[in-house]
């Protein structure tokens, strides 16, 4: 087999696995449909975000995540696809999953999104990371660096306890603003 045929086969496998992550993240986001009351119940500095703002935020995240995967999978080289997909798959999908698992353990209750994170997102993301490393062993370096970030993020979530971190608050305020701009209730 020539090198181009091997690369194209690897690219197809990677693209398929990326779409599995996109489907898993879509399911994960949809599982969070009722997370607004959970935030209010578990965090002292909750924003009071409304269900409508959460639902708008979920739709926004689904569109942006899937658009990123769509654009990444349009690249011709499997290595280029891998590099373009590192951020959404390795940092966002896995990082968010680790956060939900940490919250569930920390609060001793189901954190909306944890089931799909464990059952769908993490296995699909591991498949993608395996396919990425097959493209280039050098991609193991940023993936391992991300693992250090996941550990750091879990420690920060544990240390923060019942306080939402600035990034989470920024996202919620953004979703509240979007809802308000559309004439929907942004807060409860």
Buried (B, 14 or more C-beta within 10 A) or exposed (E): EEEEEEBBEBBEBBBEBBBBBBBBBBBBBBBBEEBBBBBEEBBEEBBEBBBBBBBBBBBBBBEEBBEBBEEBBEBEBBBBBBBBBBBBBBBBBBBBBBBBBBBBBBBEEEBBBBBBBBBBBBEBBEBBBEBBBBBEEEBEEBBEEBBEBBEEBBEEBEEBEEBBBEEBBEBBBBBBEBBBEEEBEBBB
